[in-house]
Amino acid sequence: MNRKTSYTLGELSRLMDLELRGDDSIAVSGLASLQSAGPGQLSFLSNSAFTDQLRTCQASAVIVPEAQAGLVRGAALVSGSPYLSYAQASQLFAALADADRDEPLVHPSATVHESARIADDVRIGPHACIGPDVHLASGVRIGAGSVIEHGCRLGEATLLHANVTVHHGVNIGKRVILHPGAVIGSDGFGFASDGRRSVKIAQLGGVLIGDDVEIGANSTIDRGALDDTVIEEGVKIDNLVQIAHNCFVGAHSILCGCSAMAGSARLGRYCTVGGGVGIIGHVSIADHSVITGMSFVNEGIDKAGLYSSGTLLQESRDWKKSALRFMKLDDLAKRIRRLEKAVKKNDSGTDL
């Protein structure tokens, strides 16, 4: 079977709905940066600071804004948002590079329970394990060593890379991507104390993941204690992120690497959570909030905005001086209050 290895510029123009200025028959087989691109490759300009590189770029075509289209040596694909168009092009070329089309639909070493319902075109990789009453819709791909426990549902065109674990009773939407090592539906961290020891609370809820969600490598989403943990559509989660039981992540929000949400926290829609952010449990964060990296969210946010916490980086010697001053702030505040009272007495004519 002949496999498609390139796109003509005419095809790219139609697929990405961009104006082409140049020969529509030129074939391109991949993407590259302005500096490294050569003939047969496509590049893009999304930052005007790199405009000078257009004059020396050897790419067959460049995705550019209207204002820079005349500077391109080869063909130009004119875009109102070149970076977004680059993202779309990357998906097209990734499809060309898909190397497993000729692999068997179900690898001989995979284990599939007889009660599982699997669409005809589902691909299951080596040593994967599919449990009872699992439903896998059309176009689903399961990577090597991945485990899907009983009662799970995966929507159309969802992709699990290698060694993903999906625990029982998890519902995953369409076109979801789970990267290696992701764990979905593990027990939430719930215990009650009897005064001598911690008694485990059985986690009886599940996890509900909407369409077009992407979850990074080694990220974990815990199942709910009673109700489901919910990740709405379009959410993007980076590597090494922890989402605790009964959390809610609103549609199209982004959580960057090493961030964590404690139990029952609610993140609104279209929020951005920077790397290393910690969010305490049982707080709500307004839609369209942005929280910068390494911040600690210790109370709810009821108004959209840009939020930060922590101290800025200093040389160690200066930071230690600042830390010592922080320790004295309470004493300084008390002295200021005493001085304010003294000034008020003085202003009223009372002797100090």
N, C-alpha and C positions, 0 to 999 in steps of 0.2 A: 504493500500500500504506500503510495507517495504521500509524504507528509509536507505540509506547507511550512516553508522556512523563511518567508519574507512577506512584506506588504508593499504594494505600490503606493506612491504618494497619493494617487487618486483614491485608493481604498481607504487610506488613513484619513484623508479629507472627508470622505463620506461617513466613516465610522465615528469620527470625533466632531463632525459638524463644524469644520474649520475651513476658512477660505484658503485655497492653495494658489500661490504665485510661483509658477514653475512647471516643469514637465511632469504630467501626472503618471507617466509610465516608469519613472525611476523607482527601482526596488530598494527597500531598506530592510535590514535584517535584525537591527538592534538599536539600543539607546546608549548614548555616551555623553560625557560632559563636553562643554565647549572646547576645553583644552585638549582632550584626548580623542575626540571623535574624528573619524576618517570617512572616506567614501563608503557608501552602503550603510551608513549609520544616521540616526536622527538625534538631534540635540535640542536644547531649549534655553531660553533666556527669561528668567523670572526676576532678576535683580539688576537694575540699571547700572549698578557699580561695575558689572562685567561686560558692559556694552562694547568696550574696545576689543574684546576677544572675538567678536563677530567677524572682524576684518581678517583674522587669521584662521578661523575655524574651517576645518576641512570636511565637515559633515555634508552629506548629500542634501539635507534639509534641516531647518531649525524652526522650532516653535517660538514665535516672537510676538510682542505687542505690535499694534499698528504702527506706532511711532518709530520702531526700529526695523521694520520690514525691509526698507530700502538699503540697509547696511549688510544684509545677508549675502554672502558670496554665491551660495547655491539657491535652492528653492526655499521658500518661506511658507510656513503654515501659520496664518495670522489668528491670534487668540486674544480674547479679552482677559483671560486669566491663564497665562502660560504654565504656571505651576500646577493648576488643576488639570490642564490638558496633558502635561507630562505624566501626572498620576494615571490618567486614562490610557495614555500610550503604554505605560509600564504594564498595565493589565493585559493589553493586547499582545505585547511581546512575551510576557510570562506564559501566555497560552501557547505560543509557538514553542517555548522551551520545555513544555510539559513532557517529561521523559518516560512516563509510565503508561502511555496509552496502549502499548502492546503487551502489558502484563496481564496475567489471567484475572478475571473478575474476582474470584475468590481464591486466594493462595492456598495450596494444598495443606499448609501447616496451620492455617487459621481454624478456629473452633467456632462454629455457628450452631446455636441451639435450634432444634427442630421447630420450635414454636415461634421463632423470630420471623417477622414479615419483612422481606427485603425486595426492593424494586429490582428489575432485571438488569439495570446498568450500574448497580452499586459495586464499588471496588473495595475489597478487603485485603489488607496486606499480610505479610508473614507473621505468624504467631499472634495475631489479633484474636480477641475472645469476645463473642457476641452472645449475651445471655438470653434467658427466656423472655418471651413477650416483648422483644425489642422491635420497634418499627423504624426502618431506614428508608427514606423517600428517594425518589429518583435523583441520580447524580451524586449521591453521598459517597465520600471516599474516606476510608478508615486506614490510618497508617500502621506500620509494623509495630506489634507489641501493645497496641491500644486495647483497653478493656471497656466494654459497655455493659453495665449490669442490668438486671431484669427491669422491665417496664419502662425503659427509656424511649423517647421519641426524638428523631432527628429529621429536620425538614430538608427540603430539596437543596441540592448542591452544597450541602455542608461538608466541610473538610476537617478531619482530625489528623494532625501529623502524628509522628511516631510517639508511642509511650504516653498517650493521653488516657486518663482514667475518668470515666463518667459513672458515678455511683447510681444506685437504683432510683427510679422514679423521677428522673430529670427530663425536662422538656426543652428542646433546643429548636430554634426557628430555622428559617431558610438562609442559605449563603453565610453561615457562621463559620469562622476559622478558629480552631483551637491549636495552639502551637505546642511543641514537645514538652512533656512533663506537666501540662496543665491538669489540675484536679478539680472536677466539678461535682459538688454534692457530697463532699466529705462531711463528717459530723461537725456541727457547730460546737463551740467551746462552752458547754453549759454544765454547771455543777451546783449542788446545794450542800451546805455543811450541816452535819448533825452535832457539831461541837468537837468531834474527834477526827472525822475524816470527811473527804469530799465524796458526795453521792452523785453519780452521773445522771444527767437528765437526758433521756432518750430524745433524739432529734427526729421528730415525726413529720416535718415538712419536707419540701423538695426545693428544687431550683427551677426557675422559669427564665429562659433566655430568649430574647426577641430576635427578629431577623437582622442580618447584616452586622452582627456583633463580631468583634475580633478580640481574642484573649491570648496574651503573650505567654512565653515559655515559663514554666514553673509558677504560674499564678494559681491561686486557689480561691474557690468560691464555695462557702459552706452552705449546707442545706439549712432550712429553717427549723426552729424548734417545734412550732405548730403550723404557722402559715409559711408560704414559700419565700425564699430569697428571690428577688426580682431584678433582672438586668434588662432594661427596655431596649428597643430597636436602635441600631446604629451606634451603640456604645463601643468605644475602643479602649482596651485595657492592655497596658504595657507588661513587660516581664516582671516577675517577682512581686506581684500585687496581691494583697490579702483582702478579701471581702468576707466579712463575718456573717453569722446567721441572721436572717431576717432583715438584712440591709435591702435598700431600694436604690437603684442607680437609674436616673432618668435618661430619656432618649438622647442619643448623640453626645453624651458627655464623654470626656477623655480622662483617664487616670494614668499618670506616668509612673515609671518604674519605682518599685520599693515603697509605694504609698500603701496605706492600710486604713480600712474602715472598721470600727468596732461594731458590735452587735446592735441591730435596729437603727443604725444611722441611715438618713435619707439624703441622697444627693439629687438636686434638681436636674432639669433638662439643660442641655447645652452648657454644662459646666466644664471647667478645666482644672484638674488637680495635679499640681507639679510633683516632681520626683521627691520621694522621702516624706511626703505629708502624712501626718497622723490625724485621724478624725475620731473623736470619742463617740461612745455609743449613745443612742437615743437623742441625737440632735438632727435638725433639718437644715439644709443649705438651699438657699433660693436659686431658682433658675438663672442661668447666665452668670454665675459667680466664677471668679478665677482665683485660685489659691496658689501662691508661689511656692517654689520648692523648699522643702525642709520646714514648712510651717506646721504648727500644732493647733488644731481647731478644737478648742475646749468649750465652745458654746455655739448655739445655733446662729445662722446667718439668715436674716429675713429680708435683705435688700441686695440686689445684684451689685457687684463691684469687684475691685481688685483687692485681695486681702493677703497680708504677710505677717509673719511673726518670727521671733528669734533675733539674733544679733549678727551684724555684718562681719565678714572676715577681717581680721587684723593680724599684725605680727604678734606672736605669742606673748611677748613682753608687754605690749600695749593692751592686749586682751585681758591679761591677768590684772593689770591696773584697773581696767574698766569693771571687771568682775568684783574686785574689792569695793569699788564705789557703789555698785549695785547693792552689795550687802549692807551699806550704810544708808540706803535710801529711806528706810523706815524711820531711823533716828532723825534724818534731815527733815522728813515730812513733819514729825512731831515738833521739832524746833521751829519750823515755819508757822505751824498753827499757833504756837505760843507767842511768836512775834506778831502775828496778825491780831491776836487778841489784845496784845499790849498796844498796838497801834490804834485799834478801835477805842480803847480806853483813853488813850492820849488825845485822839480827835474829839472825844466827848468832854474833854476838860478834866478828866480824872487823872490824878498824878500817877506816874508809873511807880 
